[in-house]
Amino acid sequence: MSIDPTDVAPPPPAPSDLAPSAPASSDLAPFRDPGLPAIDRAKDLLARLTREERVAMLHQHAPAVERLGLAPFHTGAEALHGVAWLGRATVLPQAVGLGATWDPDLLERLGELVATEQRAKHAEDPQVSLNVWAPVVNTLRHPAWGRNEEGYAEDPHLTAHLATAYCRGLRGDHPTVWKTVPTLKHFLGYGNETDRSSTSSNLSQRTLHEEELAAFREPIEQGVAGAVMPSYNRVNGEPAHTSGALFDELRSWAPDEIALVSDAWAPTALVTVQRAFADHVESHAAALQAGLDSFTDGDAASTDTVERLTQALDRGLVTEADVDRAVLRLLHLRVRTGEFDAATNGGPADPYAGIGADAIDLPAHRVLAREAAAKSVVVLTNDGVLPLASPRRVAVVGPLADAVLTDWYSGTPPYAVTLADGLRERYPDATVTAVGGHDVVALRATSTDGYLVASEDGAAVAADGATGDGPALWDLTDWGDGIVTLRSQASTRLLTGAGWPARADADRVGGWVVQESFRRHLHPDGTVSLQHLGSNRWLRVTRGTLLAGCDGTSVEEAERFVLRTVTSGHESVRAAAAGADVVVVAVGNDPHLSGRETQDRPHLRLPECAAELLRTAQEANASTVLAIVSSFPYVLPAAARRARAVVWSSHGGQELGHGLVDVLSGDVEPYGRLAQQWPVDEAQPGDLLDYDTHAQKATYRHTDREPAFAFGHGLTYSDVAYGGLTLSTPRVPAPAPTLRHAPLGAGGEAGPGGDGAVSVTVEVANAGERPADELVQVYALGPQDLPLATPRRLLLGFRRVRLAPGESRDVTITVDVARLAVWDPDARVDGARADGAAAGWLYEGALRVQPGEYRIAAGPSSSDLPSVALLTVG
């Protein structure tokens, strides 16, 4: 849908005659009337605004218009896996963990939870926006991407399907008023942090139409997303924020209007980083004309945005019609939230107005958070040690044994259950020993001969300790690649380089610029220096006061410390492991280190420090389970193959410990399945900056090598076998070319089909002694001898079934043969939009299903497909 601004007010005057518009009638009834269509209410309100007021509304922070009773408004609130940046709120598993559930119903319920808490924050402070910037629908194309934790899956259709469910929960079920207005991020081709604003994501026609656009389409078509955020990068050389052809394509899918909101500081970057325009007036004009509606720039200060767009009007680079079109979309978004709905008939017209500020951390929210944490756990390997029986002695070791870590897009959890907490609660009669695996060290400054000591409140750190014990002791945790954190035993908090002098008062690693991480530099004489990674400055001791601060500009200025290991972390792990019935080694990443927004991962390997800790535990006790808690896949060391079991969880939020232990104990049958394959080595994913997955043989679709753990992989605690597979018809006609892929349907079943609907039925049997939650997956194994090569494997549908011990069931999944289409540059679509030729590269060709024989296969993962039948298309 596109808005025609001439349907709002009289045609604007010529640019040379532009003058402030006069405010319309003071009768506010039309835009305050919830009985009118939302777009009509928005049009009425737009007509009442002056030119200056309209331009001001194009900034993220729109000012109040008191004469109309309009409050200030701003786009955007973070809600990726819970309400973020607004204090106490339920913290759910990371999006990559939610993707591993393959459960649209669960994601919809989680969206409802998040929308309720966002409404609660809005009730407490009306300035909290009901336009939420979530979910992220960029595919997890490459595991080195720093923001891997924010996406759902490497398959675009699974991503879109799960995103649609989450958006449906965020939107709510009222026909006109939205509980919140979801914003899809980031359009388009965004998957690297390295030089993210200056690099170009060069998309082939196949990548563009088969993978990138597909991830955004379903939630837009279903009408459950009200806004989209363009990405920082260029797309085929053009800045994403001025890609009008892409914006038009996106909006052509929508049953209603879509607002486009910029990413933070991206409008300014069009000139400063991308160097795509000569000045900011031209760049802002180009973005507005392309279809951008809201400028997120300058934080809360709108002056630059308003001045640039006003100059663009004055110079004739844009017209009032361009401004009106964008403002109308933003007003339409605001109408959707119920902002302008007055009380009628003694009650609120906004059906969600009754949600109060106390609707945070409700008992039902805790239950749902625990369910999500458990269902996102994936059992990667298991020799029978899981589920745990009734151990009398359990050792849980590693930096994540007794910690719950949160990422940049998390709220403040009301509580946190660690893995050690969960084990103690589940096995109250067992002895559970938790060991962090860190070294306890003392640092003696060679310049003062005094030990580095933190005050009890952590407000100061000085090299004036007389002995290397007591307040001079620090817990040193190695996170890999030379990065360490230091926690003072005196203050119980982390060393931070923020400000001067250095302090030991940080509760956790965090912040946009991390202040709590250091790199250990070893000198030839064995002394060490500490480089503060947040500033790249070196820890130095000042003369006279002996206070320590991160103000050294070179390693020559850095303090040299003699590092004394008072207690070895490995020896502590060895001692704890030696006497245990089972050892759980809990390793992974801190979400703020070595891979996050602005920073791609340095490599894909499990850090050597974590691998060595696992080896230490294994040498002391063969009954070792590796529990990986991470934001991304790893290339695992040989020691992981010797573990009796390997399980993975994303950072699971406040219920991490309960969720992991529910699965480890068998109280919850394993449910999670990988939505992103784990590579066998670092070469398998290809080049991070090359977006042509087909040419690179990257992702599960195109790889010709077996991964370590496949897309869709995840074990049960039972023995599930697949029998024969039948098709409702062995032959279907090839559908006509199209410009869209058929999406995955609800529950993995396609919607009502026509001639192209094929029912796939496979026998699935549980031969084991425990119930099994089986995820039955159906793929097309494309023939490689067609004129246009098809993906080697392509997800067509999926369905989850619960099988009792001994139960056998025929599982039917209906798929649309249009899912087999590939982009054919020579195909054409009858009745294609007239603007297709003008758009050039975007519309040259169509999606076409090639005649041929396709193997349709079912099984528990993309690499384990024992049941196969042939489908002839033609």
Residue pairs with C-beta under 8 A, 6 or more apart in sequence:
1 251
1 254
1 255
1 256
1 257
1 258
2 251
2 257
3 39
3 257
3 325
3 328
3 329
3 332
5 320
5 321
5 322
5 324
5 325
5 328
6 321
7 43
8 43
8 46
8 47
8 324
8 328
9 21
9 46
9 47
9 324
11 321
12 18
12 319
12 320
12 321
12 324
13 19
13 320
15 313
15 314
15 316
15 319
16 316
18 51
18 313
18 314
18 320
19 51
20 50
20 51
20 52
21 49
21 50
21 51
21 54
21 320
22 50
23 48
23 49
23 50
23 67
24 47
24 48
25 48
26 67
28 68
28 69
30 36
30 40
30 41
30 44
31 41
31 42
31 44
31 45
31 48
31 335
31 340
32 41
32 340
32 341
32 342
33 41
34 176
34 177
34 338
34 341
34 342
34 344
34 349
34 350
36 44
38 176
38 332
38 335
38 336
39 256
39 257
39 332
41 335
41 340
42 328
42 331
42 332
42 334
42 335
43 328
45 68
45 331
45 335
45 340
46 54
46 324
46 327
46 328
46 331
48 68
49 57
49 65
49 68
49 327
51 313
51 320
51 323
53 65
54 320
54 323
54 324
54 327
55 306
55 309
55 310
55 313
55 323
56 62
56 63
56 302
56 306
57 63
57 327
57 330
57 331
58 288
58 293
58 294
58 295
58 305
58 306
58 309
58 323
58 326
58 327
58 330
59 294
59 295
59 297
59 298
59 302
59 305
59 306
60 74
60 75
60 76
60 261
60 262
60 294
60 295
60 296
60 297
60 302
61 72
61 73
61 74
61 300
61 302
62 72
62 73
62 74
62 330
63 72
63 302
64 70
64 71
64 72
71 126
71 127
71 339
72 127
73 129
73 334
73 339
74 127
74 129
74 300
75 129
75 131
75 183
75 227
75 259
75 261
75 294
75 296
75 330
75 333
76 129
76 131
76 132
76 133
76 183
76 261
76 296
77 83
77 84
77 85
77 86
77 118
77 121
77 128
77 129
77 130
77 131
77 132
77 133
77 180
78 84
78 85
78 132
78 133
78 134
78 409
79 114
79 115
79 118
79 132
79 133
79 134
79 170
79 180
80 95
80 133
80 134
80 135
80 136
80 150
80 409
81 91
81 92
81 93
81 94
81 95
81 98
81 110
81 114
81 409
81 410
81 653
82 89
82 90
82 91
82 92
82 114
82 117
82 410
82 411
82 653
83 89
83 90
83 114
83 117
83 118
83 121
83 411
84 409
84 410
84 411
85 411
86 121
86 128
86 411
87 121
87 411
87 412
88 360
88 361
88 411
88 412
88 413
88 414
89 117
89 121
89 360
89 361
89 411
89 412
89 413
89 414
90 113
90 114
90 117
90 360
90 361
90 365
90 366
90 369
90 411
90 413
90 414
90 653
90 654
91 369
91 406
91 410
91 411
91 412
91 413
91 653
91 654
92 98
92 110
92 113
92 114
92 369
92 372
92 373
92 653
93 372
93 373
93 376
93 649
93 650
93 651
93 652
93 653
93 656
93 659
94 149
94 150
94 407
94 591
94 631
94 650
94 651
94 652
94 653
95 135
95 136
95 149
95 150
95 151
95 152
95 650
96 140
96 148
96 149
96 150
96 151
96 152
96 631
96 632
96 650
96 675
96 676
97 372
97 373
97 376
97 649
97 650
97 651
97 652
97 672
98 106
98 107
98 110
98 152
98 162
98 166
98 372
98 376
98 650
99 140
99 151
99 152
99 153
99 158
99 159
99 162
99 675
99 676
100 376
100 377
100 378
100 650
100 672
100 673
100 674
100 675
100 714
101 107
101 372
101 375
101 376
101 671
101 672
102 158
102 162
102 673
102 675
102 775
102 798
102 800
103 375
103 671
103 800
104 161
104 162
104 164
104 165
104 746
104 747
105 165
106 371
106 372
106 375
107 162
107 165
107 166
107 169
108 165
108 166
108 168
108 169
109 169
109 368
110 166
110 169
110 368
110 372
111 165
111 166
111 167
111 168
111 169
111 170
111 171
112 169
112 170
112 172
112 179
113 169
113 364
113 365
113 368
113 369
114 132
114 134
114 169
114 170
114 180
115 132
115 169
115 170
115 171
115 172
115 179
115 180
116 179
116 355
116 359
116 362
116 365
117 359
117 360
117 365
118 128
118 130
118 132
118 179
118 180
119 130
119 179
119 180
119 352
119 355
119 359
120 355
120 356
120 357
120 358
120 359
120 360
121 128
121 357
121 360
122 128
122 129
122 130
123 355
123 356
123 357
123 359
124 357
130 178
130 179
130 180
130 181
130 337
130 339
131 180
131 181
131 183
131 226
131 227
131 261
131 333
131 337
132 170
132 180
132 181
132 182
132 183
133 183
133 185
133 229
133 261
134 166
134 170
134 182
134 183
134 185
135 152
135 163
135 166
135 167
135 182
135 184
135 185
136 147
136 150
136 151
136 152
136 184
136 185
136 186
137 151
137 152
137 159
137 160
137 163
137 184
137 185
137 215
137 216
137 219
138 147
138 150
138 151
138 159
138 185
138 186
138 190
138 191
138 215
138 231
139 151
139 153
139 154
139 155
139 156
139 159
139 191
139 211
139 212
139 215
139 699
140 148
140 151
140 152
140 153
140 154
140 159
140 675
140 676
141 154
141 191
141 211
141 691
141 693
141 698
141 699
142 191
142 192
142 685
142 686
142 688
142 698
143 601
143 604
143 632
143 633
143 676
143 678
143 679
143 685
144 595
144 600
144 601
144 603
144 604
144 685
144 688
145 191
145 192
145 193
145 600
145 601
145 688
146 193
146 595
146 596
146 597
146 598
146 599
146 600
146 601
147 193
147 596
147 597
148 595
148 601
148 631
148 632
148 676
149 407
149 591
149 596
149 631
149 632
149 650
149 651
150 409
151 159
152 158
152 159
152 162
152 163
152 675
153 159
153 162
153 675
153 676
154 675
154 676
154 677
154 699
154 700
154 711
155 675
155 699
155 700
155 701
155 711
155 795
156 210
156 211
156 212
156 214
156 215
157 214
157 215
157 218
157 741
157 743
157 744
157 795
157 819
158 675
158 744
158 795
159 215
160 214
160 215
160 216
160 217
160 218
160 219
160 743
160 744
161 218
161 743
161 744
163 184
163 215
163 218
163 219
164 218
164 219
164 222
164 224
166 182
167 182
167 184
167 219
167 222
167 224
167 225
168 222
168 224
170 179
170 180
170 181
170 182
170 224
171 178
171 179
171 180
171 181
171 182
171 224
171 225
171 226
172 178
172 179
172 180
172 351
172 352
174 351
174 352
176 336
177 336
177 337
177 338
177 341
177 349
177 350
177 351
177 352
178 226
178 336
178 337
178 338
179 352
180 337
181 226
181 227
181 333
181 336
181 337
182 219
182 224
182 225
182 226
182 227
183 225
183 226
183 227
183 228
183 229
183 261
184 216
184 219
184 220
184 225
184 227
184 228
184 229
185 228
185 229
185 231
185 263
186 229
186 230
186 231
186 232
186 240
186 263
187 216
187 228
187 229
187 230
187 231
187 240
187 246
187 250
188 201
188 203
188 212
188 213
188 216
188 230
188 231
188 235
188 240
188 243
188 246
189 201
189 203
189 208
189 212
189 231
189 233
189 235
189 240
189 691
190 196
190 201
190 231
190 232
190 233
190 240
191 201
191 688
191 691
192 199
192 201
192 233
192 600
192 688
192 689
193 597
193 598
193 599
193 600
194 600
194 688
194 689
196 232
196 233
196 598
197 232
197 233
197 266
197 269
197 273
197 274
198 234
198 273
198 274
199 233
199 234
199 689
200 233
200 234
200 235
200 236
200 237
201 231
201 233
201 234
201 235
201 236
201 691
202 236
202 237
202 690
202 691
202 692
203 212
203 235
203 236
203 691
203 692
204 692
204 694
204 695
205 823
205 825
205 841
205 844
205 845
206 692
206 694
206 822
206 823
207 691
207 692
207 693
207 694
208 823
208 842
209 739
209 823
209 845
209 847
210 741
210 821
210 822
210 823
210 847
211 693
212 691
213 249
214 741
214 743
216 228
216 250
217 253
217 740
217 741
217 743
218 743
218 744
219 225
220 228
220 250
220 253
220 254
220 258
221 253
221 254
221 255
221 743
223 254
223 255
223 256
225 258
226 256
226 258
226 259
226 333
226 336
227 258
227 259
227 260
227 261
227 333
228 250
228 258
228 259
228 260
228 261
229 260
229 261
229 262
229 263
230 240
230 241
230 243
230 247
230 260
230 262
230 263
230 266
230 292
231 240
231 263
232 240
232 263
232 266
232 269
233 240
234 240
234 274
234 276
235 243
235 246
236 841
238 276
239 270
239 274
239 276
240 246
241 262
241 263
241 266
241 267
241 270
241 287
241 290
241 292
242 270
242 276
242 283
242 286
242 287
242 290
242 292
243 290
244 289
244 290
244 291
245 839
245 840
245 842
246 842
247 260
247 290
247 291
247 292
248 291
248 835
248 839
249 839
249 842
250 258
251 257
251 258
251 291
252 833
253 740
257 328
257 329
257 332
258 329
259 293
259 294
259 329
259 330
259 332
259 333
260 291
260 292
260 293
260 294
260 329
261 292
261 293
261 294
261 296
262 287
262 292
262 294
262 295
262 296
262 297
263 296
264 296
264 297
265 296
265 297
265 298
266 296
266 297
267 280
267 283
267 284
267 287
267 292
267 295
267 296
267 297
267 305
268 280
268 297
268 298
268 304
270 276
270 277
270 280
270 283
270 286
270 287
271 277
271 278
271 279
271 280
271 283
276 283
277 283
277 286
280 304
280 308
281 308
281 311
281 312
281 315
281 317
282 312
282 317
284 295
284 305
284 308
284 309
284 312
285 309
285 312
285 315
285 317
285 318
287 295
288 309
288 312
288 318
288 322
288 323
288 326
289 318
289 322
292 326
293 326
293 327
293 329
293 330
294 326
294 330
295 305
295 309
297 304
297 305
298 304
298 305
309 318
309 323
312 318
313 319
313 320
313 323
334 340
338 349
338 350
338 351
338 352
338 353
341 348
341 349
341 350
341 353
342 349
343 349
348 354
360 414
361 414
366 654
366 655
369 653
369 654
369 655
370 655
370 658
370 659
370 662
372 652
372 653
372 655
372 659
373 649
373 652
373 653
373 655
373 656
373 658
373 659
373 660
373 662
374 655
374 658
374 659
374 660
374 662
374 663
374 668
374 671
375 659
375 668
375 671
375 672
376 649
376 650
376 652
376 659
376 671
376 672
377 647
377 648
377 649
377 652
377 659
377 660
377 662
377 663
377 670
377 671
377 672
378 647
378 648
378 649
378 670
378 672
378 673
378 674
378 713
378 714
379 386
379 645
379 646
379 647
379 663
379 670
379 672
379 714
379 715
379 716
379 717
380 646
380 647
380 648
380 678
380 709
380 713
380 714
380 715
381 641
381 643
381 645
381 646
381 715
382 644
382 645
382 646
382 715
382 717
383 644
383 645
384 644
385 582
385 623
385 625
385 644
385 645
386 625
386 645
386 647
386 663
386 664
386 666
386 717
387 663
387 664
387 665
387 666
387 717
388 582
388 664
388 665
388 666
390 427
390 430
391 427
391 430
391 580
391 581
391 582
392 429
392 430
392 431
392 581
393 430
393 431
393 433
393 579
393 580
393 581
394 423
394 427
394 430
394 431
394 432
394 433
394 580
394 581
394 582
394 583
394 584
395 432
395 433
395 435
395 573
395 576
395 577
395 579
395 580
395 582
395 583
395 584
395 617
395 621
396 402
396 419
396 420
396 423
396 432
396 433
396 434
396 435
396 583
396 584
396 586
397 434
397 435
397 436
397 437
397 572
397 573
397 576
397 577
397 583
397 584
397 585
397 586
397 613
397 617
398 435
398 436
398 437
398 573
398 585
398 586
398 587
398 610
398 613
398 627
399 436
399 437
399 438
399 477
399 479
399 586
399 587
399 590
400 419
400 586
400 587
400 588
400 627
400 629
401 418
401 419
401 420
401 434
401 435
401 436
401 437
401 584
401 586
402 418
402 419
402 420
402 421
402 434
402 436
403 418
403 436
404 413
404 416
404 417
404 418
404 651
404 652
404 653
404 654
404 656
404 657
405 508
405 509
405 590
405 591
405 629
405 651
406 413
406 508
406 510
406 591
406 651
406 653
407 591
407 592
407 596
407 631
407 651
408 510
408 512
408 591
408 592
408 596
408 597
410 653
413 653
413 654
414 654
415 654
416 654
416 656
416 657
417 425
417 654
417 655
417 656
417 657
417 658
418 434
418 656
418 657
419 584
419 586
419 627
419 629
419 656
419 657
419 660
419 661
420 432
420 434
420 657
421 657
422 657
422 658
422 659
422 660
422 661
422 662
423 430
423 432
423 584
423 657
423 661
424 430
424 432
425 658
425 661
426 661
426 665
426 667
427 665
433 576
433 580
435 569
435 572
435 573
435 576
436 475
436 477
436 569
436 572
437 477
437 569
437 570
437 572
437 573
437 613
438 475
438 476
438 477
438 478
438 569
439 475
439 476
439 478
439 565
439 566
439 567
439 568
439 569
440 473
440 474
440 475
440 476
440 489
440 565
440 566
440 567
440 569
441 473
441 474
441 476
441 563
441 564
441 565
441 566
442 451
442 452
442 465
442 468
442 469
442 472
442 473
442 474
442 563
442 564
442 566
443 451
443 452
443 472
443 474
443 528
443 561
443 562
443 563
443 564
444 450
444 451
444 452
444 468
444 561
444 562
444 564
445 451
445 452
445 463
445 541
445 559
445 560
445 561
446 527
446 559
446 560
446 561
446 562
447 463
447 541
447 559
447 560
448 463
448 464
448 541
448 546
450 462
450 463
450 464
450 465
450 466
450 546
451 463
451 464
451 465
451 466
451 467
451 468
451 472
452 461
452 462
452 463
452 465
452 472
452 474
452 548
452 561
453 461
453 462
453 463
453 464
453 465
453 471
453 472
453 490
454 460
454 461
454 471
454 488
454 490
454 491
454 495
454 503
454 504
455 461
455 471
455 490
455 491
455 504
456 471
456 490
456 491
457 491
457 505
458 488
458 490
458 491
458 493
458 503
458 504
458 505
459 503
459 505
460 501
460 503
460 547
461 488
461 495
461 501
461 502
461 503
461 504
461 547
461 548
462 501
462 541
462 545
462 546
462 547
462 548
463 541
463 546
463 548
463 559
464 546
465 471
465 472
468 564
468 566
469 566
470 489
470 490
471 488
471 489
471 490
472 490
473 488
473 489
473 490
473 566
474 486
474 487
474 488
474 489
474 495
475 486
475 487
475 489
476 484
476 485
476 486
477 484
477 485
477 486
477 487
478 484
478 607
478 609
479 485
479 517
479 589
479 590
479 593
479 594
479 607
479 609
480 594
480 607
480 608
480 609
480 610
481 594
481 602
481 603
481 607
482 519
482 520
482 521
483 517
483 518
483 519
483 533
483 593
483 594
484 517
484 518
484 519
484 520
485 494
485 495
485 509
485 516
485 517
485 518
485 590
486 494
486 495
486 504
486 518
487 493
487 494
487 495
487 504
488 494
488 495
488 504
490 504
491 504
491 505
493 504
493 505
493 506
493 507
494 504
494 506
494 507
494 508
494 509
494 516
495 502
495 503
495 504
495 506
495 516
495 518
496 502
496 503
496 504
496 505
496 506
496 515
496 516
497 515
497 516
497 518
497 532
497 534
497 535
497 537
497 539
497 549
497 550
498 506
498 515
498 534
500 549
500 550
500 551
501 542
501 547
501 548
501 549
502 539
502 547
502 548
502 549
502 550
506 515
506 516
508 516
509 516
509 517
509 590
509 592
509 593
510 516
510 592
511 592
513 534
514 533
514 534
514 592
514 593
515 532
515 534
516 534
517 532
517 533
517 534
517 592
517 593
518 530
518 531
518 532
518 533
518 539
519 530
519 531
519 533
520 528
520 529
520 530
521 528
521 529
521 530
521 531
521 555
521 558
522 528
523 529
523 560
526 562
527 560
527 561
527 562
527 563
528 560
528 561
528 563
529 538
529 539
529 555
529 558
529 559
529 560
529 561
530 538
530 539
530 558
530 559
530 561
531 537
531 538
531 539
531 555
531 558
532 538
532 539
532 550
535 550
537 550
537 551
537 552
537 553
538 550
538 551
538 552
538 553
538 554
538 555
538 557
538 558
538 559
539 548
539 549
539 550
539 552
539 558
539 559
540 548
540 549
540 550
540 551
540 552
540 557
540 558
540 559
541 547
541 548
541 559
542 548
542 549
548 559
552 558
552 559
569 613
570 612
570 613
570 616
573 613
573 616
573 617
573 620
574 616
574 617
574 619
574 620
575 620
576 583
577 583
577 616
577 617
577 620
577 621
577 624
578 620
578 621
580 621
580 623
581 623
582 621
582 623
582 624
582 625
583 617
583 620
583 621
583 623
583 624
583 625
584 624
584 625
584 627
584 664
585 613
585 614
585 617
585 624
585 625
585 626
585 627
585 643
586 627
586 629
587 606
587 607
587 610
587 613
587 614
587 626
587 627
587 628
587 629
588 610
588 628
588 629
588 630
588 651
589 595
589 629
589 630
589 631
589 632
591 631
591 651
594 601
594 602
594 607
595 601
595 602
595 631
595 632
596 631
600 688
601 632
603 682
604 633
604 634
604 635
604 679
604 682
604 685
605 634
605 635
605 637
605 682
606 628
606 634
606 635
606 636
606 637
606 640
611 637
611 639
611 640
614 624
614 626
614 637
614 639
614 640
614 643
615 639
617 624
618 624
618 639
618 642
618 643
622 644
623 644
624 642
624 643
624 644
625 643
625 644
625 645
625 646
625 647
625 664
626 640
626 643
626 645
626 646
626 647
627 647
627 648
627 649
627 660
627 664
628 634
628 646
628 647
628 648
628 649
629 648
629 649
629 650
629 651
629 652
629 656
629 660
630 648
630 650
630 651
631 650
631 651
633 674
633 676
633 677
633 678
633 679
633 709
634 678
635 678
635 679
635 680
635 681
635 682
635 708
636 646
636 678
636 708
640 646
647 660
647 663
647 664
648 672
648 674
649 656
649 659
649 660
649 672
652 659
652 660
661 667
662 668
663 670
663 671
666 717
666 770
669 716
669 717
669 718
669 770
669 771
669 772
669 773
670 714
670 715
670 716
670 717
670 773
671 714
671 773
672 714
673 712
673 713
673 714
673 775
673 861
674 709
674 710
674 711
674 712
674 713
674 714
674 861
675 711
675 712
676 711
677 699
677 700
677 703
677 707
677 708
677 709
677 710
677 711
677 713
677 862
678 707
678 708
678 709
679 685
679 707
679 708
680 705
680 706
680 707
680 708
684 698
684 703
684 705
684 707
685 698
685 699
686 693
686 696
686 697
686 698
687 696
690 696
693 699
693 701
693 702
694 701
694 702
694 789
694 791
696 702
697 703
697 704
697 705
699 711
700 707
700 710
700 711
700 712
700 793
700 862
701 791
701 792
701 793
701 794
702 791
702 792
703 792
704 792
706 863
707 863
710 861
710 862
710 863
710 864
711 795
711 861
711 862
711 863
712 775
712 777
712 795
712 798
712 860
712 861
712 862
713 860
713 861
713 862
713 863
713 864
714 775
714 860
714 861
716 768
716 770
716 772
716 773
716 774
717 768
717 770
717 772
718 766
718 767
718 768
718 769
718 770
718 771
718 772
718 803
718 805
719 766
719 767
719 768
720 764
720 765
720 766
720 767
720 768
720 772
720 774
720 803
720 860
721 764
721 765
721 767
722 762
722 763
722 764
722 765
722 858
722 859
722 860
722 866
722 867
723 762
723 763
723 764
723 765
723 808
723 867
724 762
724 763
724 867
725 760
725 761
725 762
725 763
725 856
725 857
725 858
725 867
725 868
725 869
726 760
726 761
726 762
726 869
727 758
727 759
727 760
727 761
727 856
727 869
727 871
728 757
728 758
728 759
728 760
728 761
729 758
730 869
730 870
730 871
730 872
731 871
731 872
731 873
731 874
732 755
732 756
732 758
732 817
732 871
732 872
732 873
733 755
733 756
733 873
733 874
734 817
734 848
734 849
734 850
734 851
734 873
734 874
735 755
735 756
735 817
735 818
735 821
735 849
736 829
736 830
737 821
737 824
737 827
737 828
737 829
737 846
737 847
737 848
738 818
738 821
738 829
738 846
738 847
738 848
739 829
739 832
739 843
739 846
739 847
740 847
741 818
741 819
741 821
741 847
742 750
742 756
742 816
742 818
742 819
744 750
744 795
744 796
744 797
744 798
745 751
745 797
745 814
747 799
747 800
748 797
748 798
748 799
748 800
748 813
749 797
749 799
749 813
749 814
750 757
750 797
750 814
750 815
750 816
753 814
753 816
756 816
756 817
756 818
757 814
757 815
757 816
757 817
758 814
758 815
758 816
758 817
758 856
758 871
759 812
759 813
759 814
760 778
760 796
760 797
760 812
760 813
760 814
760 815
760 856
760 858
760 869
761 810
761 811
761 812
762 776
762 778
762 810
762 811
762 858
762 867
763 808
763 809
763 810
763 811
763 867
764 774
764 776
764 801
764 803
764 808
764 809
764 810
764 811
765 803
765 807
765 808
765 809
766 772
766 774
766 803
766 804
766 805
766 806
766 807
766 808
767 806
768 805
769 805
770 805
771 802
771 803
771 804
771 805
772 802
772 803
773 800
773 801
773 802
774 800
774 801
774 802
774 803
774 860
775 798
775 799
775 800
775 860
776 798
776 799
776 800
776 801
776 811
776 813
776 858
776 860
777 795
777 797
777 798
777 858
777 859
777 860
777 861
777 862
777 865
778 795
778 796
778 797
778 798
778 813
778 815
778 856
778 857
778 858
779 793
779 794
779 795
779 796
779 856
779 857
779 858
779 859
779 862
779 865
780 790
780 791
780 793
780 794
780 796
780 819
780 820
780 854
780 855
780 856
780 857
781 792
781 793
781 854
781 855
781 856
781 857
781 865
781 868
782 789
782 790
782 791
782 792
782 793
782 794
782 820
782 854
783 790
783 852
783 853
783 854
783 855
784 790
784 792
785 852
786 850
786 852
787 850
788 822
788 823
788 824
788 850
789 822
790 820
790 822
790 850
790 854
791 822
793 862
793 865
794 819
794 820
795 862
796 813
796 815
796 819
796 856
797 813
797 814
797 815
798 813
799 811
799 812
799 813
801 809
801 811
803 809
813 858
815 856
817 849
817 871
817 873
818 847
818 849
820 849
820 850
820 854
820 873
821 847
821 848
821 849
822 847
822 848
822 849
822 850
823 845
823 846
823 847
823 848
824 845
824 846
824 847
824 848
824 850
825 844
825 845
826 845
827 845
827 846
827 847
827 848
828 845
828 846
829 846
832 843
832 846
833 843
835 843
836 842
836 843
837 843
849 873
850 873
851 873
851 874
852 872
852 873
852 874
853 870
853 871
853 872
853 873
854 870
854 871
854 872
854 873
855 868
855 869
855 870
855 871
856 868
856 869
856 870
856 871
857 865
857 866
857 867
857 868
857 869
858 865
858 866
858 867
858 868
859 865
859 866
859 867
